[in-house]
């Protein structure tokens, strides 16, 4: 699937106008949090942190049409403790690591300009694949999970605002996403489960929520 996506993108670029304007963009996200709870004699605490990076590169074929490829990569870590205060031997420590990646080929069309100057409504279609895997540790006993792979096709609107002459801000309206996805869940016993889904208002591929695009 990855080779097919790269091949499609190569053909698009090869067949595009030599006057096409290249752009790069993306976003970087950081998150962290912590919490503590106590119910009767049971107490638990947890903390988490993570990062995500979503680069993209493409061409402006003309004032209305854009093609490109985008990727996503992210990791998150979770740590916690739980114990029954009346039984010290019941204390448990756990942690998990989640890894995610994705790659998409997209086409973007400028539908119309809006009331505010330099603000425009776009529609984007994409085809791609994303995957995930995780590792879970309880009391120093680690279990690795193969994770899942998702293939999908999406369409969603976006807003573009020209901040500077060569710099645009792009925001996706993920709650209006429509698409189809095919998921394979990998099991530890080498078996797989498969399912299909038609999505409405679900962002199958977590590219950019709000990001920046720089035109060369």
C-alpha positions as CSV (number, residue, x, y, z in Angstrom):
1,X,0.0,0.0,0.0
2,X,2.8,2.4,0.9
3,X,4.5,1.7,-2.5
4,X,1.2,2.4,-4.3
5,X,0.7,5.7,-2.6
6,X,4.3,6.8,-3.4
7,X,3.9,5.7,-7.0
8,X,0.6,7.8,-7.3
9,X,2.3,10.8,-5.9
10,X,5.3,10.5,-8.2
11,X,3.0,10.3,-11.2
12,X,1.1,13.4,-10.1
13,X,4.2,15.4,-9.7
14,X,5.7,14.2,-13.0
15,X,2.6,15.1,-14.9
16,X,2.2,18.5,-13.2
17,X,3.1,21.8,-14.8
18,X,6.7,22.9,-14.5
19,X,5.4,26.2,-13.2
20,X,3.8,24.5,-10.2
21,X,4.6,26.1,-6.9
22,X,6.1,23.8,-4.2
23,X,5.1,24.1,-0.6
24,X,6.0,22.5,2.7
25,X,4.1,22.5,5.9
26,X,3.0,20.6,9.0
27,X,2.5,20.8,12.7
28,X,4.1,19.7,15.9
29,X,2.1,18.7,19.0
30,X,3.1,18.1,22.6
31,X,0.8,16.9,25.4
32,X,1.2,16.0,29.0
33,X,-1.1,15.4,32.0
34,X,-1.3,13.9,35.4
35,X,-4.0,12.9,37.9
36,X,-4.7,11.3,41.2
37,X,-7.9,9.7,42.7
38,X,-8.9,8.0,45.9
39,X,-12.1,6.0,46.5
40,X,-12.6,4.3,49.8
41,X,-9.2,2.5,50.5
42,X,-8.2,2.4,46.8
43,X,-5.8,5.0,45.5
44,X,-4.4,5.5,42.1
45,X,-2.2,8.1,40.3
46,X,-1.1,8.5,36.7
47,X,0.9,10.7,34.4
48,X,1.2,10.9,30.6
49,X,3.1,12.8,28.0
50,X,3.6,12.6,24.2
51,X,4.5,14.2,21.0
52,X,3.3,14.2,17.4
53,X,4.7,15.6,14.1
54,X,2.8,15.9,10.9
55,X,4.8,17.1,7.9
56,X,3.5,17.6,4.4
57,X,4.9,18.6,1.0
58,X,3.2,19.3,-2.3
59,X,2.5,21.5,-5.3
60,X,0.1,24.3,-6.2
61,X,-0.8,23.3,-9.7
62,X,-2.8,26.6,-10.1
63,X,-4.7,29.0,-7.9
64,X,-7.4,26.3,-7.1
65,X,-5.7,22.9,-7.1
66,X,-3.1,21.4,-4.8
67,X,-1.6,17.9,-4.6
68,X,0.8,16.5,-2.1
69,X,1.8,13.8,0.4
70,X,1.5,14.1,4.2
71,X,2.8,11.9,7.0
72,X,2.2,11.6,10.7
73,X,4.4,10.2,13.5
74,X,3.7,10.1,17.2
75,X,4.5,8.5,20.5
76,X,2.9,8.7,23.9
77,X,3.9,7.4,27.3
78,X,1.6,6.6,30.3
79,X,2.8,5.8,33.9
80,X,0.7,5.0,36.9
81,X,0.4,3.4,40.3
82,X,-2.5,1.8,42.1
83,X,-2.9,0.3,45.6
84,X,-5.3,-0.7,48.3
85,X,-4.2,1.4,51.3
86,X,-5.1,-1.3,53.7
87,X,-2.9,-3.8,51.9
88,X,0.6,-2.6,50.9
89,X,1.3,-5.8,49.0
90,X,-1.5,-4.9,46.5
91,X,0.5,-1.9,45.1
92,X,1.0,-2.1,41.3
93,X,3.1,0.0,38.9
94,X,2.3,0.1,35.2
95,X,3.3,1.9,32.1
96,X,2.6,1.9,28.4
97,X,4.1,3.2,25.2
98,X,2.0,3.8,22.1
99,X,3.5,4.4,18.7
100,X,1.6,5.7,15.7
101,X,2.5,6.5,12.1
102,X,0.7,7.3,8.8
103,X,1.2,8.4,5.2
104,X,-1.4,10.0,2.8
105,X,-1.6,11.3,-0.7
106,X,-4.0,14.2,-1.0
107,X,-5.7,16.6,-3.4
108,X,-7.0,19.9,-2.3
109,X,-9.4,22.2,-4.1
110,X,-10.3,25.8,-3.3
111,X,-14.1,26.1,-3.3
112,X,-14.6,29.8,-2.6
113,X,-13.3,32.9,-0.8
114,X,-15.1,33.9,2.3
115,X,-16.2,37.2,3.7
116,X,-13.0,37.9,5.6
117,X,-10.2,38.9,3.2
118,X,-7.6,36.1,2.5
119,X,-9.8,33.5,4.1
120,X,-11.0,30.6,1.9
121,X,-13.0,27.4,2.1
122,X,-11.2,24.3,0.7
123,X,-12.2,20.6,0.2
124,X,-9.5,17.9,0.6
125,X,-9.6,14.3,-0.5
126,X,-7.0,11.8,0.7
127,X,-6.1,8.1,0.4
128,X,-3.6,6.5,2.8
129,X,-2.6,4.1,5.5
130,X,-1.8,4.4,9.2
131,X,-0.6,2.0,11.8
132,X,-0.1,1.7,15.6
133,X,1.6,-0.6,18.1
134,X,2.0,-0.5,21.8
135,X,3.8,-2.0,24.7
136,X,2.3,-2.5,28.2
137,X,4.3,-3.1,31.4
138,X,2.9,-4.2,34.8
139,X,5.3,-4.8,37.7
140,X,8.2,-5.1,35.2
141,X,6.4,-7.7,33.1
142,X,6.2,-6.4,29.6
143,X,3.7,-7.4,26.9
144,X,4.0,-6.2,23.3
145,X,0.9,-5.8,21.1
146,X,1.3,-5.8,17.3
147,X,-1.4,-3.1,17.0
148,X,-3.5,-2.4,13.9
149,X,-3.3,-1.1,10.3
150,X,-5.9,1.2,8.8
151,X,-6.4,1.8,5.0
152,X,-8.8,4.6,4.1
153,X,-10.2,7.2,1.9
154,X,-11.4,10.5,3.3
155,X,-12.9,13.9,2.2
156,X,-13.1,16.9,4.5
157,X,-13.4,20.7,4.4
158,X,-10.7,23.0,5.5
159,X,-10.1,26.7,6.1
160,X,-7.1,28.5,4.7
161,X,-5.9,32.0,5.7
162,X,-3.0,33.9,4.1
163,X,-1.0,35.1,7.0
164,X,1.9,36.5,5.0
165,X,2.7,36.5,1.3
166,X,4.2,33.0,1.4
167,X,2.8,31.7,4.6
168,X,-0.7,30.2,5.1
169,X,-2.5,28.9,8.1
170,X,-4.6,25.8,7.5
171,X,-7.3,24.4,9.8
172,X,-9.3,21.2,9.1
173,X,-13.0,20.9,10.0
174,X,-12.6,17.3,11.2
175,X,-16.2,17.1,12.5
176,X,-17.4,17.1,8.9
177,X,-15.1,14.3,7.6
178,X,-16.7,11.6,5.5
179,X,-14.8,8.5,4.4
180,X,-14.3,4.7,4.3
181,X,-11.8,2.7,6.2
182,X,-10.6,-0.9,6.3
183,X,-8.9,-2.0,9.5
184,X,-6.8,-5.1,10.3
185,X,-6.1,-5.8,14.0
186,X,-3.0,-8.0,14.5
187,X,-3.2,-10.5,17.3
188,X,-0.4,-12.0,19.4
189,X,-1.2,-15.5,18.1
190,X,-0.5,-14.3,14.5
191,X,-4.2,-14.2,13.7
192,X,-5.9,-11.1,12.4
193,X,-9.4,-9.6,12.7
194,X,-10.7,-7.4,9.9
195,X,-13.5,-4.9,9.7
196,X,-14.9,-2.2,7.4
197,X,-16.4,1.2,8.4
198,X,-18.0,4.2,6.7
199,X,-17.1,7.2,8.8
200,X,-19.0,10.5,9.2
201,X,-17.5,13.1,11.4
202,X,-14.5,10.9,12.2
203,X,-10.9,11.9,11.2
204,X,-9.5,8.5,10.1
205,X,-6.1,10.0,9.5
206,X,-4.8,12.4,12.1
207,X,-2.8,14.7,9.8
208,X,-3.1,18.4,10.8
209,X,-5.7,20.1,12.9
210,X,-4.1,23.5,12.7
211,X,-0.8,23.9,10.9
212,X,1.2,26.2,8.6
213,X,2.1,26.0,4.9
214,X,5.1,27.8,3.4
215,X,5.3,28.4,-0.4
216,X,8.6,28.6,-2.1
